[in-house]
Amino acid sequence: MKTKRSVSIMLLSLLLLVVSCSTYRVNPVKPQMGEKVHISIKGDFKSPFVEVVYLKENLDFDFDVIPAKVENKAISFVVEPDTLTSYVIWRIVDSNIVYFPDGEGLMFYYGKKPMFLAYYYKGMHTEKAIPYAANLSPKEQKKVIRKAEKIYKKGLKYYPYDPMCFARLKILQYFKLEDERSKAKYLYELENIVDSLFNTGDLLSQVAAFNVAYFFSFSKTYDYFKQIAETPFIPGALDVAMSYLYQYARSLNPKEGAKWLEVGLNKYADYIREPSSRIRNILRNYYYSLYYAYLVQGDTIKAIDYLKKLQQIFPMDPSPYVAEASLRMEMGALSYRIIDSLLVMAEKSFNPIAYSFTYPFYDAKSRDKAVKRNLTDLYRVESRYFTNIGDTARAIAVLEKAIEVQGGDLYADFGDHEQLGDLLLATGNFEKAIKHYAYAILTGAEEDRIVKTLEGKLTSIRVAEDSVRVLVSNLKKGVEENRVAAPDFSVETIDGKKLSLKNLKGKVVVLNFWATWCGPCRREIPELNSLVEKYKGSSDVVFVAITNDLKERVANYLSQNEFKYTIAFDTDGVYEKYNVTAVPTHIIIDRNGFIFSRIVGSLPRMDEVLSQKIEKLLK
């Protein structure tokens, strides 16, 4: 029999939790619907704030950054949910330190009963599928599945007809199966179960059914979407309708894609008038796609209109301000006052609070990468701005910052090196200019073009012929002297085999870092397939596509799309070893194991670009 003392100790253990050497206290422990929750945490903090996501019964969510009060080596803050909030995830950000990086969960109740969908969100949180999906090792995934499965089953005890817990449970059960025959049989039966769930006519059940169908690419996925799209009365259904339409529009040419996206915006105008965080995230995709679509079509006024919409819904995101400033310069703006104000707004967005609003619940590394990408874009546009107003010294300074932010000379975009070389050449700093032209070649620029352009520029400013030859010779010498050895790596191919760089010695190795969710990656795959076909008779060239995407997602993509590279998964930190911060990234390694070329992003006719470099190494 438990004593009062043992019971009180148990209760205290529920209130005090130790995470990362910090204890926190929650009051009340079981908050009721819409009740404020006071949380205090012991620890030595400097300037902390709290990221909070409120997950709701109608499949909506809202995100906020709230202040934390610092007092006596502890902080305290108040979580204020609305009456729809059934589950909250929070974490602390203090300078560059993230406490409780995966977020701490908090469930809300009706009396003694958890609110509807609370266990669904808790299960998704346990799976590390929310707030953002995390890539897990197979071992971690098995452990997570076991935990999440128990949570969804508990949710179904409280709400036997909860379709979201039911659907998620069905997905997890598939991953517990070992052999392919069992999996095939399970999917056949599951497709019928999902169809029955959808045909109940309940909108939440239809969303749950669609999620399973979409995950496994069932035959009726599109039919489900069409029906949900007509009646998206809850945010979860609106997300399905708008996101699926968005994916369709992205598969079309810019003109047709823009038409369909605007059809969606008009059709769902009443639902998006006062968007939640969930709907704002969807609108971000729509507005960016429409901006690019109209940019490609040459309609800069409409492109700017959609950038303005982005600035309204994400005022702390620097990207729309930077993009508008860049576009206005390309339009030949007569007044630079607007451009200057846009760049000032962008600069103000580089602060910790803005990072949390723009990249909520990102892990520290991903957030750092995102911030650096945006800083790089800002410095590039500022360099053009300063060049246009005649301030070459500042143009050079910010472009040097752009190169530094990208990881240094060997990892920066070749266009930045080339532009910096041009600016330095114009100021008469030939030695430094030659250095950056050399790095432009090392990071992807075509050597013959750089040499020819340099010779032309030097001749135009009347540099003596002998001096031109010396400078070109120094350029070529700089390229060879600055090549670096490619770090060894070991990856696992999609069919489970190990592949390491040391085993490919003596061959030209062409690496493609990619992801299924990356539009430019997918668009260049047909060209990459042509490249593989060109060298299929040669044993001297090896093509490897490395991803840190989920295996199931990759397998599903490849079942419908051919990719002739050897597909491999990053099991050895290859992305970090090669400082890959964006996809696609292409790296070519020569026969001696040195990095010959690195190209960040996708270029027109990528097959030809890569082929030219491969041919040089085969001579």
C-alpha positions as CSV (number, residue, x, y, z in Angstrom):
1,M,0.0,0.0,0.0
2,K,1.4,3.4,-1.0
3,T,1.9,6.0,1.8
4,K,1.0,9.7,1.5
5,R,4.7,10.4,1.4
6,S,5.3,8.0,-1.6
7,V,2.3,9.5,-3.4
8,S,3.6,13.1,-2.9
9,I,7.0,12.0,-4.2
10,M,5.4,10.6,-7.3
11,L,3.5,13.8,-7.9
12,L,6.7,15.8,-7.4
13,S,8.4,13.7,-10.0
14,L,5.7,14.6,-12.5
15,L,6.2,18.3,-11.8
16,L,10.0,18.3,-11.9
17,L,11.7,17.0,-15.0
18,V,15.4,17.1,-15.7
19,V,16.4,17.9,-19.3
20,S,19.8,19.1,-20.4
21,C,20.7,20.0,-16.8
22,S,17.7,22.2,-16.5
23,T,14.6,21.5,-14.3
24,Y,11.2,22.8,-15.2
25,R,7.9,23.2,-13.3
26,V,4.5,23.2,-14.9
27,N,1.4,24.6,-13.3
28,P,-1.2,23.2,-13.6
29,V,0.1,19.8,-14.6
30,K,-3.2,18.9,-16.3
31,P,-4.4,22.2,-17.8
32,Q,-8.0,22.4,-18.8
33,M,-9.3,23.7,-22.2
34,G,-8.1,27.2,-22.8
35,E,-6.4,27.5,-19.4
36,K,-3.1,29.5,-19.0
37,V,-0.1,27.4,-18.1
38,H,2.8,28.8,-16.0
39,I,6.2,27.2,-16.7
40,S,9.4,28.0,-14.8
41,I,12.9,26.6,-15.6
42,K,16.0,26.6,-13.5
43,G,19.2,27.5,-15.3
44,D,21.7,30.2,-16.2
45,F,20.0,32.1,-19.0
46,K,21.0,35.3,-20.8
47,S,18.4,36.6,-23.2
48,P,15.9,33.7,-23.6
49,F,12.6,33.5,-25.4
50,V,10.2,30.7,-26.1
51,E,9.0,29.1,-29.3
52,V,5.5,27.7,-29.0
53,V,3.3,25.9,-31.4
54,Y,-0.4,25.5,-30.5
55,L,-2.0,22.4,-32.2
56,K,-5.7,22.4,-32.4
57,E,-8.8,20.1,-32.6
58,N,-9.6,21.3,-36.1
59,L,-6.2,20.2,-37.5
60,D,-5.0,23.8,-37.4
61,F,-1.9,25.2,-35.7
62,D,-0.5,28.6,-34.7
63,F,3.1,29.5,-33.9
64,D,4.3,32.2,-31.5
65,V,7.4,33.5,-29.9
66,I,6.8,34.6,-26.3
67,P,9.0,36.4,-23.8
68,A,10.6,34.8,-20.8
69,K,11.2,36.5,-17.5
70,V,14.7,36.0,-16.1
71,E,15.0,36.0,-12.3
72,N,17.3,34.3,-9.8
73,K,19.0,31.9,-12.2
74,A,15.6,30.8,-13.6
75,I,13.1,31.9,-16.2
76,S,9.3,31.8,-16.3
77,F,6.8,32.2,-19.0
78,V,3.1,31.7,-19.6
79,V,1.5,29.6,-22.4
80,E,-1.9,31.0,-23.4
81,P,-3.9,28.6,-25.6
82,D,-7.3,29.2,-27.1
83,T,-10.2,26.9,-26.5
84,L,-9.4,24.8,-29.6
85,T,-5.8,24.0,-28.5
86,S,-5.4,20.4,-27.5
87,Y,-1.6,20.1,-27.5
88,V,1.3,22.5,-27.2
89,I,5.0,22.1,-28.0
90,W,7.5,24.5,-26.6
91,R,11.3,25.0,-26.4
92,I,13.7,27.7,-25.2
93,V,16.1,29.6,-27.4
94,D,18.9,31.6,-25.8
95,S,21.5,33.1,-28.1
96,N,22.8,30.2,-30.1
97,I,21.7,27.6,-27.5
98,V,18.5,25.6,-27.9
99,Y,17.1,24.0,-24.8
100,F,14.8,21.0,-25.2
101,P,15.6,21.0,-29.0
102,D,12.8,18.5,-29.9
103,G,10.3,20.5,-27.9
104,E,8.4,19.6,-24.8
105,G,4.8,18.6,-25.1
106,L,1.9,19.7,-23.0
107,M,-1.6,18.1,-23.2
108,F,-4.9,19.9,-22.5
109,Y,-8.0,18.3,-21.0
110,Y,-11.8,18.4,-20.7
111,G,-12.1,17.5,-17.0
112,K,-10.2,14.2,-16.7
113,K,-10.4,13.4,-20.4
114,P,-7.7,14.7,-22.9
115,M,-8.9,17.0,-25.5
116,F,-9.7,15.6,-28.9
117,L,-6.6,14.9,-31.1
118,A,-4.3,15.5,-28.1
119,Y,-2.9,11.9,-28.3
120,Y,-2.7,12.2,-32.1
121,Y,-0.4,15.2,-31.7
122,K,1.5,13.6,-28.9
123,G,2.1,10.5,-31.1
124,M,3.3,12.7,-34.0
125,H,5.5,14.6,-31.6
126,T,7.0,11.3,-30.4
127,E,7.6,10.2,-34.0
128,K,9.5,13.5,-34.5
129,A,7.1,14.2,-37.3
130,I,6.1,17.6,-35.8
131,P,6.9,20.4,-35.5
132,Y,9.3,19.4,-38.3
133,A,10.0,16.0,-39.6
134,A,13.4,14.6,-38.5
135,N,15.4,12.0,-40.3
136,L,15.9,8.9,-38.1
137,S,18.2,6.0,-38.3
138,P,16.4,2.6,-38.7
139,K,17.3,1.7,-35.1
140,E,15.8,5.0,-33.8
141,Q,12.8,4.6,-36.1
142,K,11.9,1.2,-34.6
143,K,12.2,2.6,-31.1
144,V,10.0,5.6,-32.0
145,I,7.4,3.4,-33.7
146,R,7.0,1.3,-30.6
147,K,6.5,4.4,-28.4
148,A,4.1,6.2,-30.8
149,E,2.0,3.1,-31.4
150,K,1.2,2.9,-27.7
151,I,0.3,6.6,-27.7
152,Y,-2.1,6.3,-30.7
153,K,-3.7,3.2,-29.1
154,K,-4.3,5.2,-25.9
155,G,-5.8,8.0,-27.9
156,L,-8.2,5.5,-29.4
157,K,-9.3,4.3,-26.0
158,Y,-10.5,7.8,-25.2
159,Y,-11.8,8.5,-28.7
160,P,-12.5,5.2,-30.4
161,Y,-13.6,7.0,-33.6
162,D,-10.6,9.3,-33.9
163,P,-9.6,8.8,-37.5
164,M,-6.3,10.6,-37.2
165,C,-4.9,8.2,-34.5
166,F,-6.4,5.3,-36.4
167,A,-4.8,6.3,-39.8
168,R,-1.4,7.0,-38.2
169,L,-1.4,3.7,-36.5
170,K,-2.1,1.9,-39.8
171,I,1.0,3.7,-41.3
172,L,3.2,2.6,-38.4
173,Q,2.0,-1.0,-38.6
174,Y,3.3,-1.2,-42.1
175,F,6.8,-0.4,-41.0
176,K,6.8,-3.2,-38.5
177,L,6.5,-5.8,-41.3
178,E,9.8,-7.5,-42.3
179,D,9.3,-9.2,-45.7
180,E,8.0,-7.7,-49.0
181,R,5.2,-10.2,-49.4
182,S,3.7,-9.3,-46.0
183,K,4.0,-5.6,-46.9
184,A,2.3,-6.1,-50.3
185,K,-0.6,-8.0,-48.7
186,Y,-0.9,-5.4,-46.0
187,L,-1.1,-2.5,-48.5
188,Y,-3.7,-4.3,-50.5
189,E,-5.9,-4.7,-47.4
190,L,-5.1,-1.2,-46.2
191,E,-6.2,0.4,-49.5
192,N,-9.7,-1.1,-48.9
193,I,-9.8,0.0,-45.3
194,V,-8.8,3.6,-46.3
195,D,-11.5,3.7,-48.9
196,S,-14.1,2.7,-46.3
197,L,-12.8,5.4,-44.0
198,F,-13.1,8.0,-46.7
199,N,-16.6,6.9,-47.6
200,T,-17.9,7.6,-44.1
201,G,-18.3,11.2,-45.4
202,D,-16.9,12.7,-42.3
203,L,-14.4,15.4,-43.4
204,L,-11.8,14.6,-40.7
205,S,-12.0,10.9,-41.7
206,Q,-11.5,11.9,-45.3
207,V,-8.4,13.9,-44.4
208,A,-7.1,11.0,-42.5
209,A,-7.8,8.6,-45.4
210,F,-6.2,11.0,-47.8
211,N,-3.0,11.2,-45.7
212,V,-2.6,7.4,-45.8
213,A,-3.4,7.2,-49.5
214,Y,-1.0,10.0,-50.3
215,F,1.8,8.4,-48.1
216,F,1.5,5.1,-49.9
217,S,0.5,6.5,-53.4
218,F,-2.8,4.6,-53.5
219,S,-4.8,4.7,-56.7
220,K,-7.6,6.8,-55.4
221,T,-5.4,9.6,-53.9
222,Y,-6.5,12.1,-56.6
223,D,-10.2,11.2,-56.3
224,Y,-10.0,11.8,-52.5
225,F,-8.3,15.2,-53.2
226,K,-11.0,16.3,-55.6
227,Q,-13.7,15.6,-53.1
228,I,-12.0,17.2,-50.2
229,A,-11.2,20.2,-52.3
230,E,-14.9,21.0,-52.7
231,T,-15.6,21.3,-49.0
232,P,-12.4,22.2,-47.0
233,F,-14.3,23.6,-44.0
234,I,-11.5,22.7,-41.5
235,P,-7.8,23.9,-41.8
236,G,-6.5,20.3,-42.2
237,A,-8.8,19.8,-45.2
238,L,-7.8,23.2,-46.6
239,D,-4.2,22.2,-46.3
240,V,-4.9,19.0,-48.3
241,A,-6.8,20.9,-51.0
242,M,-4.3,23.8,-51.4
243,S,-1.1,21.7,-51.0
244,Y,-2.2,19.0,-53.5
245,L,-3.2,21.7,-56.0
246,Y,0.2,23.4,-55.4
247,Q,2.1,20.2,-56.3
248,Y,0.0,19.9,-59.5
249,A,0.7,23.5,-60.5
250,R,4.4,23.1,-60.0
251,S,4.4,20.3,-62.6
252,L,3.1,22.7,-65.2
253,N,4.9,25.4,-67.2
254,P,5.0,28.8,-65.4
255,K,2.0,30.3,-67.3
256,E,-0.3,27.3,-66.7
257,G,1.0,26.8,-63.1
258,A,0.3,30.4,-62.2
259,K,-3.2,30.2,-63.6
260,W,-4.0,27.2,-61.4
261,L,-2.4,28.7,-58.3
262,E,-4.6,31.8,-58.7
263,V,-7.6,29.6,-59.3
264,G,-6.9,28.1,-55.9
265,L,-6.4,31.4,-54.2
266,N,-9.7,32.7,-55.6
267,K,-11.6,29.5,-54.8
268,Y,-10.5,29.5,-51.1
269,A,-10.4,33.2,-50.6
270,D,-13.0,33.1,-47.8
271,Y,-10.9,30.5,-45.9
272,I,-7.6,32.4,-46.1
273,R,-8.8,35.9,-45.2
274,E,-7.4,35.6,-41.7
275,P,-4.8,32.8,-42.1
276,S,-3.4,30.8,-39.2
277,S,0.3,29.8,-39.1
278,R,-0.7,26.6,-40.9
279,I,-2.4,28.4,-43.8
280,R,0.3,31.1,-43.9
281,N,2.9,28.3,-44.6
282,I,0.8,27.2,-47.6
283,L,0.4,30.7,-48.8
284,R,4.1,31.2,-48.6
285,N,4.5,28.4,-51.2
286,Y,1.8,29.8,-53.4
287,Y,3.1,33.4,-53.3
288,Y,6.8,32.4,-54.0
289,S,5.7,30.2,-56.9
290,L,3.6,32.9,-58.3
291,Y,6.4,35.4,-57.9
292,Y,8.8,33.1,-59.9
293,A,6.1,32.3,-62.5
294,Y,5.5,35.9,-63.3
295,L,9.2,36.7,-63.2
296,V,9.8,34.0,-65.8
297,Q,7.0,35.4,-67.9
298,G,8.5,38.9,-67.7
299,D,5.6,40.4,-65.7
300,T,7.7,42.1,-63.0
301,I,4.8,44.2,-61.6
302,K,2.8,41.0,-60.7
303,A,6.0,39.4,-59.4
304,I,6.5,42.3,-57.0
305,D,2.8,42.1,-56.0
306,Y,3.4,38.6,-54.7
307,L,6.6,39.6,-52.9
308,K,4.5,42.3,-51.2
309,K,2.0,39.7,-50.1
310,L,4.9,37.6,-48.6
311,Q,6.2,40.7,-46.7
312,Q,2.7,41.1,-45.2
313,I,2.3,37.5,-43.9
314,F,6.0,37.0,-43.0
315,P,7.2,40.5,-42.1
316,M,10.4,39.2,-40.3
317,D,11.6,37.0,-43.3
318,P,14.4,38.9,-45.1
319,S,14.0,37.0,-48.4
320,P,11.0,38.9,-49.9
321,Y,12.7,42.2,-49.2
322,V,16.0,41.1,-50.8
323,A,14.1,39.6,-53.8
324,E,12.2,42.8,-54.4
325,A,15.4,44.9,-54.1
326,S,17.1,42.7,-56.7
327,L,14.2,42.8,-59.0
328,R,13.8,46.6,-58.9
329,M,17.5,46.9,-59.8
330,E,17.0,44.6,-62.8
331,M,14.1,46.8,-63.8
332,G,16.5,49.7,-64.0
333,A,15.0,51.7,-61.1
334,L,15.5,55.4,-61.5
335,S,15.4,56.0,-57.7
336,Y,17.4,53.9,-55.3
337,R,15.5,55.1,-52.2
338,I,13.0,52.2,-52.4
339,I,15.8,49.7,-52.9
340,D,17.7,51.2,-50.0
341,S,14.7,50.9,-47.7
342,L,14.1,47.3,-48.7
343,L,17.7,46.4,-47.9
344,V,17.4,48.1,-44.5
345,M,14.2,46.1,-43.8
346,A,16.1,42.9,-44.8
347,E,19.1,43.8,-42.5
348,K,16.7,44.3,-39.6
349,S,15.4,40.7,-40.0
350,F,18.7,39.2,-39.0
351,N,18.2,38.9,-35.3
352,P,17.3,35.9,-33.0
353,I,13.6,36.8,-32.6
354,A,13.2,37.1,-36.4
355,Y,15.0,33.8,-36.8
356,S,12.5,32.1,-34.6
357,F,9.5,33.5,-36.5
358,T,11.1,32.7,-39.9
359,Y,12.6,29.3,-39.0
360,P,10.4,28.0,-36.1
361,F,11.6,24.8,-34.4
362,Y,14.5,24.3,-36.8
363,D,17.4,22.4,-35.2
364,A,20.4,24.7,-34.6
365,K,22.3,23.4,-37.7
366,S,19.4,23.8,-40.1
367,R,18.6,27.3,-38.8
368,D,22.3,28.3,-39.1
369,K,22.3,27.1,-42.7
370,A,19.0,28.9,-43.5
371,V,20.3,32.2,-42.0
372,K,23.6,31.9,-43.9
373,R,21.7,31.3,-47.2
374,N,19.7,34.4,-46.6
375,L,22.7,36.5,-45.6
376,T,24.5,35.4,-48.7
377,D,21.6,36.6,-50.9
378,L,21.5,39.9,-49.0
379,Y,25.2,40.5,-49.5
380,R,25.0,39.6,-53.2
381,V,22.2,42.1,-53.8
382,E,23.9,44.8,-51.6
383,S,27.1,44.3,-53.7
384,R,25.1,45.0,-56.8
385,Y,23.5,48.0,-55.1
386,F,26.8,49.5,-54.0
387,T,28.3,48.9,-57.5
388,N,25.4,50.7,-59.1
389,I,25.8,53.8,-56.9
390,G,29.5,53.8,-57.5
391,D,30.7,52.6,-54.0
392,T,33.1,49.9,-55.2
393,A,34.9,49.5,-51.9
394,R,31.6,48.6,-50.1
395,A,30.6,46.4,-53.0
396,I,33.8,44.4,-52.6
397,A,33.5,44.2,-48.8
398,V,29.9,42.7,-48.8
399,L,30.8,40.3,-51.5
400,E,33.8,39.1,-49.5
401,K,31.3,38.6,-46.6
402,A,29.0,36.5,-48.9
403,I,31.9,34.2,-49.7
404,E,32.9,33.9,-46.0
405,V,29.3,33.1,-45.0
406,Q,29.1,30.3,-47.6
407,G,32.0,28.5,-45.8
408,G,35.0,30.2,-47.5
409,D,36.7,30.3,-50.9
410,L,36.3,26.6,-51.8
411,Y,32.6,26.5,-51.0
412,A,31.2,29.7,-52.4
413,D,29.3,30.0,-55.6
414,F,31.6,30.5,-58.6
415,G,29.5,33.6,-59.7
416,D,30.5,35.4,-56.4
417,H,34.2,34.7,-57.1
418,E,33.8,35.9,-60.7
419,Q,32.0,39.1,-59.7
420,L,34.5,39.8,-57.0
421,G,37.3,39.2,-59.4
422,D,35.8,41.7,-61.8
423,L,35.4,44.4,-59.1
424,L,39.0,43.8,-57.9
425,L,40.3,44.0,-61.4
426,A,38.5,47.3,-61.9
427,T,40.3,48.7,-58.9
428,G,43.7,47.5,-60.2
429,N,44.2,44.8,-57.5
430,F,45.3,42.1,-60.1
431,E,46.7,39.7,-57.6
432,K,43.6,39.3,-55.6
433,A,41.4,39.3,-58.7
434,I,43.4,36.4,-60.1
435,K,42.9,34.5,-56.8
436,H,39.1,34.8,-57.1
437,Y,39.1,33.9,-60.8
438,A,41.0,30.7,-59.8
439,Y,38.4,29.9,-57.2
440,A,35.6,30.5,-59.6
441,I,37.1,27.8,-61.8
442,L,37.5,25.5,-58.8
443,T,33.9,26.0,-57.8
444,G,32.3,25.3,-61.2
445,A,33.1,28.0,-63.8
446,E,34.3,26.9,-67.1
447,E,38.1,27.5,-67.2
448,D,38.4,28.3,-70.9
449,R,35.6,31.0,-70.6
450,I,37.3,32.5,-67.5
451,V,40.7,32.7,-69.2
452,K,39.2,34.2,-72.4
453,T,37.2,36.8,-70.4
454,L,40.2,37.7,-68.3
455,E,42.4,38.1,-71.4
456,G,39.8,40.4,-72.9
457,K,39.4,42.5,-69.8
458,L,43.2,43.0,-69.4
459,T,43.6,43.9,-73.0
460,S,40.7,46.4,-72.8
461,I,42.5,48.3,-70.0
462,R,45.8,48.2,-72.0
463,V,47.8,45.7,-69.9
464,A,50.9,44.7,-71.8
465,E,50.8,41.4,-73.7
466,D,53.6,39.9,-71.6
467,S,51.9,40.8,-68.4
468,V,48.6,39.3,-69.6
469,R,50.5,36.0,-70.3
470,V,52.0,36.1,-66.8
471,L,48.6,36.8,-65.1
472,V,46.9,34.0,-67.1
473,S,49.7,31.6,-66.1
474,N,49.3,32.6,-62.4
475,L,45.6,32.0,-62.8
476,K,46.1,28.4,-64.0
477,K,48.8,27.8,-61.3
478,G,46.4,29.1,-58.7
479,V,43.7,26.6,-59.8
480,E,46.1,23.6,-59.4
481,E,47.6,24.8,-56.2
482,N,44.3,25.2,-54.5
483,R,42.7,21.8,-55.3
484,V,41.9,19.9,-52.1
485,A,41.7,16.2,-51.5
486,A,38.1,14.9,-51.4
487,P,37.2,13.5,-47.9
488,D,36.7,9.8,-47.8
489,F,33.1,8.7,-47.2
490,S,31.0,5.6,-46.9
491,V,27.4,5.5,-48.1
492,E,24.7,2.9,-48.3
493,T,23.1,2.3,-51.7
494,I,19.4,1.9,-52.1
495,D,19.8,-1.9,-52.4
496,G,21.7,-2.0,-49.1
497,K,25.3,-2.2,-50.4
498,K,28.2,-0.2,-49.0
499,L,30.0,2.3,-51.3
500,S,33.2,4.2,-50.3
501,L,35.3,6.8,-52.1
502,K,38.5,4.8,-51.4
503,N,37.1,1.9,-53.4
504,L,36.6,4.2,-56.4
505,K,40.2,5.4,-56.6
506,G,41.4,5.9,-60.2
507,K,38.0,6.8,-61.4
508,V,36.3,10.1,-62.1
509,V,33.5,10.3,-59.4
510,V,30.5,12.6,-60.1
511,L,28.5,13.3,-57.0
512,N,25.0,14.7,-57.0
513,F,23.5,15.8,-53.6
514,W,19.7,15.9,-54.0
515,A,16.3,15.3,-52.3
516,T,12.9,14.2,-53.5
517,W,11.3,17.5,-52.2
518,C,13.7,19.7,-54.2
519,G,12.1,21.0,-57.4
520,P,15.4,21.9,-59.2
521,C,16.8,18.5,-58.2
522,R,13.9,16.7,-59.8
523,R,13.9,18.9,-62.9
524,E,17.5,18.2,-63.8
525,I,17.2,14.4,-63.4
526,P,16.4,13.8,-67.1
527,E,19.5,15.6,-68.0
528,L,21.6,13.7,-65.5
529,N,20.1,10.5,-66.9
530,S,21.4,11.5,-70.4
531,L,24.8,12.1,-68.8
532,V,24.9,8.6,-67.4
533,E,23.8,7.2,-70.8
534,K,26.7,9.0,-72.5
535,Y,29.2,7.3,-70.3
536,K,27.5,3.9,-69.8
537,G,30.3,2.2,-71.8
538,S,33.0,3.7,-69.7
539,S,34.3,2.1,-66.5
540,D,36.3,5.2,-65.7
541,V,33.3,7.4,-64.6
542,V,31.0,6.7,-61.6
543,F,27.8,8.6,-60.9
544,V,26.5,8.7,-57.3
545,A,23.4,10.6,-56.1
546,I,23.6,11.1,-52.3
547,T,20.5,12.1,-50.2
548,N,19.6,12.4,-46.6
549,D,15.9,12.0,-47.5
550,L,13.8,9.3,-46.0
551,K,14.3,5.9,-47.6
552,E,10.6,5.2,-48.1
553,R,10.1,8.6,-49.8
554,V,13.1,8.0,-52.1
555,A,11.8,4.5,-52.9
556,N,8.3,5.8,-53.6
557,Y,9.7,8.5,-55.9
558,L,12.0,6.1,-57.8
559,S,9.1,3.7,-58.4
560,Q,7.5,6.4,-60.6
561,N,10.6,8.2,-61.8
562,E,13.8,6.9,-63.3
563,F,17.1,8.2,-61.9
564,K,20.2,6.4,-63.4
565,Y,22.8,7.5,-60.9
566,T,23.6,5.0,-58.2
567,I,21.3,6.1,-55.4
568,A,22.9,6.3,-51.9
569,F,21.9,7.5,-48.5
570,D,24.1,9.7,-46.3
571,T,25.1,7.4,-43.4
572,D,28.5,8.9,-42.8
573,G,27.9,12.7,-42.5
574,V,28.9,13.2,-46.2
575,Y,26.9,16.4,-46.4
576,E,29.0,17.9,-43.5
577,K,32.3,16.5,-44.8
578,Y,31.6,18.2,-48.2
579,N,30.0,21.3,-46.6
580,V,26.8,20.8,-48.6
581,T,24.3,23.4,-47.4
582,A,22.0,23.4,-50.4
583,V,20.6,21.0,-53.0
584,P,21.3,20.3,-55.7
585,T,25.1,20.4,-55.3
586,H,27.4,18.7,-57.9
587,I,30.9,17.7,-57.0
588,I,33.4,16.1,-59.5
589,I,36.4,14.2,-58.0
590,D,39.4,13.5,-60.3
591,R,41.2,10.2,-60.7
592,N,43.7,11.1,-58.0
593,G,41.0,11.9,-55.4
594,F,41.1,15.7,-55.6
595,I,38.0,17.8,-55.9
596,F,38.0,19.1,-59.5
597,S,34.8,21.1,-59.5
598,R,31.9,22.0,-57.3
599,I,28.6,23.5,-58.5
600,V,25.9,24.7,-56.1
601,G,22.5,24.8,-57.6
602,S,21.1,23.8,-61.0
603,L,22.4,25.2,-64.3
604,P,20.8,25.0,-67.7
605,R,21.8,21.9,-69.6
606,M,23.5,20.5,-66.5
607,D,24.5,17.3,-68.5
608,E,26.6,19.4,-70.9
609,V,28.1,21.4,-68.1
610,L,29.2,18.3,-66.2
611,S,30.2,16.5,-69.4
612,Q,32.7,19.3,-70.4
613,K,34.4,18.9,-67.0
614,I,34.4,15.1,-67.1
615,E,36.0,15.1,-70.6
616,K,38.9,17.2,-69.3
617,L,39.6,14.5,-66.7
618,L,39.4,11.7,-69.1
619,K,42.0,13.1,-71.5
